[in-house]
Amino acid sequence: MNRTDLIKRMAQLSELPQATCRSFLEQLQATISQALHEGETVYVPKLGVFEIRHHLPRSGRNPQTGATIQIPMRTLPAFKPATQLKDALK
């Protein structure tokens, strides 16, 4: 399912226009992005937790040459599904 399919399904289930659902989805994405940018964790009951994970710098190897390289620190968004979501997939 892609973004367009998701918007169509939301509109069908909620009986709202697709434009309204598209706007809602964009606002949700912007709100979560802004919260993560500010260092907050976003908990959505029955769905999961959006959070930031920090990966410390480390040494690695170039698989082609075998040379040691330094991998810089990275900060990435992460999603941890709620138990209800996991159980729905069983």
Secondary structure, DSSP 4 states (H G I P E B T S, - for coil): --HHHHHHHHHHHHT--HHHHHHHHHHHHHHHHHHHHTT--EEETTTEEEEEEEE--EEEE-TTT--EEEEPPEEEEEEEE-HHHHHHT-
